[in-house]
Amino acid sequence: MDAATIAAWKEGIFSFNNTDIREVLRQLSRWYNIQVVFRGKVPDRKFSGGFERQANLEQVIQILKESNINCIVKDNKLVIYD
């Protein structure tokens, strides 16, 4: 992690700078206590930007969908599909 990412975390913000989708989802999985499951091809995406860690999971799902990541939550699992 770079210094900006660490500073953002201390301020209560998820911050991504050209971060691979697997790393983004790993962080979300840990924070929201959900399992991430890939169905089909893993999207080859990088993310830059951030949002408050206080955001609820539904808000995060909406951000993913607006970023063209197909996903649903089912049985405490975040399912990413193509």
C-alpha positions as CSV (number, residue, x, y, z in Angstrom):
1,M,0.0,0.0,0.0
2,D,1.2,3.5,-0.7
3,A,1.2,6.4,1.8
4,A,-2.0,7.9,0.3
5,T,-3.9,4.7,0.6
6,I,-2.8,4.3,4.3
7,A,-3.8,7.9,5.1
8,A,-7.2,7.4,3.4
9,W,-7.8,4.2,5.5
10,K,-7.0,6.1,8.7
11,E,-9.6,8.7,7.6
12,G,-12.3,6.0,7.1
13,I,-12.0,5.9,3.3
14,F,-11.5,3.0,0.8
15,S,-9.0,4.4,-1.7
16,F,-7.9,2.7,-4.8
17,N,-5.2,3.8,-7.3
18,N,-5.3,1.6,-10.4
19,T,-6.1,-1.4,-8.1
20,D,-6.9,-4.8,-9.5
21,I,-10.5,-6.0,-9.1
22,R,-9.4,-9.0,-7.1
23,E,-7.7,-6.7,-4.5
24,V,-10.7,-4.4,-4.4
25,L,-13.0,-7.3,-3.7
26,R,-10.6,-8.8,-1.2
27,Q,-10.8,-5.6,0.8
28,L,-14.6,-5.4,0.5
29,S,-14.9,-9.1,1.6
30,R,-12.9,-8.4,4.7
31,W,-14.7,-5.2,5.6
32,Y,-18.2,-6.4,5.0
33,N,-17.6,-10.0,6.2
34,I,-18.8,-11.6,3.0
35,Q,-17.4,-14.2,0.7
36,V,-16.6,-13.2,-2.9
37,V,-17.4,-15.9,-5.5
38,F,-16.5,-15.6,-9.2
39,R,-18.8,-17.3,-11.7
40,G,-17.2,-17.3,-15.1
41,K,-14.4,-15.1,-16.2
42,V,-12.9,-12.7,-13.6
43,P,-13.2,-9.2,-15.0
44,D,-9.9,-7.7,-16.0
45,R,-10.4,-4.3,-14.4
46,K,-8.5,-1.7,-12.4
47,F,-10.1,0.8,-10.1
48,S,-9.1,4.3,-9.1
49,G,-11.1,6.4,-6.7
50,G,-12.6,5.9,-3.3
51,F,-15.6,5.9,-1.0
52,E,-16.3,6.0,2.7
53,R,-16.0,2.8,4.6
54,Q,-19.3,3.7,6.3
55,A,-21.1,3.0,3.0
56,N,-23.4,0.1,3.3
57,L,-23.0,-3.0,1.2
58,E,-26.0,-2.0,-1.1
59,Q,-24.2,1.3,-1.9
60,V,-21.0,-0.6,-2.7
61,I,-22.9,-3.0,-5.0
62,Q,-24.4,0.0,-6.8
63,I,-20.9,1.4,-7.3
64,L,-19.7,-2.0,-8.7
65,K,-22.7,-2.2,-11.1
66,E,-22.1,1.4,-12.3
67,S,-18.5,0.3,-13.0
68,N,-19.9,-2.5,-15.3
69,I,-19.2,-5.3,-12.8
70,N,-22.1,-7.8,-12.7
71,C,-22.8,-8.9,-9.2
72,I,-25.5,-10.0,-6.7
73,V,-25.5,-10.8,-3.0
74,K,-26.9,-14.2,-2.2
75,D,-26.5,-16.1,1.1
76,N,-23.8,-13.8,2.5
77,K,-21.8,-14.1,-0.7
78,L,-21.0,-11.5,-3.3
79,V,-21.3,-13.3,-6.6
80,I,-19.4,-11.7,-9.5
81,Y,-20.5,-13.0,-12.9
82,D,-20.0,-12.3,-16.6
